[in-house]
Amino acid sequence: MDFRRPRPAKQPQERLLPLINVVFLLLIFFMLAGHLASSDAFKVQPPQSTSQDPLDEPALIILLGADGRLAVDDQETDKAGLKSLIEAKLDTAGLTEVILRADSDTEAVRVVAIMDILRQAGVAELELVTVLAQP
């Protein structure tokens, strides 16, 4: 004889609870993982080029917007404070290479002026970011 009591049937809500827990855990994971990528201080559309050299990511990136805005490592600055900010960042990071991401609508005179300020600040190597031109 079997004297065990029969188990009561599980309610449909009890079978659904582990699935809800897993879905919420995945939701939280992707919400946190989505914020790990940093965005630029403002939108910059690089000019087109026929060069296909890959971009090396150093620690110092300078953004130059079409409206003249400047940002160094996502910290907005003006043209007057750019030299001192670059000198300070180069001293603390120990880098000599800088990437300049200028907007394609920026005047060439403005880009050359920023390049001159960077040279005066002690930048040894400068890379200008472009996108590959479509034939």
Rosetta blueprint (number, residue, H / E / L):
1 M L
2 D L
3 F L
4 R L
5 R L
6 P L
7 R L
8 P L
9 A L
10 K L
11 Q L
12 P H
13 Q H
14 E H
15 R H
16 L H
17 L H
18 P H
19 L H
20 I H
21 N H
22 V H
23 V H
24 F H
25 L H
26 L H
27 L H
28 I H
29 F H
30 F H
31 M H
32 L H
33 A H
34 G H
35 H L
36 L L
37 A L
38 S L
39 S L
40 D L
41 A L
42 F L
43 K L
44 V L
45 Q L
46 P L
47 P L
48 Q E
49 S E
50 T L
51 S L
52 Q L
53 D L
54 P L
55 L L
56 D L
57 E L
58 P L
59 A L
60 L L
61 I E
62 I E
63 L E
64 L E
65 G L
66 A L
67 D L
68 G L
69 R L
70 L E
71 A E
72 V E
73 D L
74 D L
75 Q E
76 E E
77 T E
78 D L
79 K H
80 A H
81 G H
82 L H
83 K H
84 S H
85 L H
86 I H
87 E H
88 A H
89 K H
90 L H
91 D H
92 T H
93 A H
94 G L
95 L L
96 T L
97 E E
98 V E
99 I E
100 L E
101 R E
102 A E
103 D L
104 S L
105 D L
106 T L
107 E L
108 A H
109 V H
110 R H
111 V H
112 V H
113 A H
114 I H
115 M H
116 D H
117 I H
118 L H
119 R H
120 Q H
121 A H
122 G L
123 V L
124 A L
125 E E
126 L E
127 E E
128 L E
129 V L
130 T L
131 V E
132 L E
133 A L
134 Q L
135 P L
